[in-house]
Amino acid sequence: MSRRAPRGILLDLDGTIADSIDFFYRLACEMVAAANCAAPERAAVLDAIANGIVPHERFLPADLPDRDAFLARLYQEQGPIWIERYGAETEPLAGALDSVRALHERGLRLALVTSSMGSLPFLDRWGVRALFRAVVSREDVRRIKPDPESLWLALQRIELAPAEVLNVGDTPLDVRAGIAAGIETIGVLTGAGTESQLRAAGAVEVLPSLAALADFLDRSFSDNGSEPCATRPSEPRSTKS
């Protein structure tokens, strides 16, 4: 890992800041129940999330009658409800908001980079939206993680280069996206990914939670100050057509 102190942090949302993994497990159970199939085990759903596999690809039988029509109808009828429930029910992981505030107080430029949909109203409920210079969600890009498009867009919005930031997330998808974007990535164990999965994907360090990041920065870098950056990065390319 570079010894140069980062000037910004790109943060994943689900499983890193938001305590939403069980919510997605419940949605997977609801989906398979609607098809009269047995509920999947939680560990299997977490493994699917960690590897970017949507529930129906792993847990619905390939020979389910009228499978495509069933899925289209389910997403049409339940999709908006799922997004509304996600916004209303999601709460922060223990200590995560204090960690975000502490990172902001250090003068670090923060960006939230998520593959989730919707307006993320809980950021306002938690009082942290203003701490992020950029919030990049699924609607902002054509390709989600592990494609680096969302991270490049976040870098453009906070006006920093890949070498000036760290990326933090809970899944191998986050790590692979960071590597593809040229950003050193830290894994956290509060979401779907396991330590072995995160290290195998290339995480430079794996921490128990986001709360451990400040101590990691103090141990790893001699200068944790952050100075304003007036120039835009040259590495990321435009992601809008």
ABEGO torsion letter per residue (X at the ends): XBABBBABBBBBABGAABBAAAAAAAAAAAAAAAAGBBBBBAAAAAAAAAAGBBAAAAABBAABBGAAAAAAAAAAAAAAAAAAAAAAABBBBBGAAAAAAAAAAAGBBBBBBBABBEAGAAAAAAGAAAABABBBBAAABABBOABAAAAAAAAAAAGBBAAABBBBBABAAAAAAAAAAGBBBBBBAABABBAAAAAAAGBABBBABAAAAAAAAAAABABABBBBBABBBAABBBABX
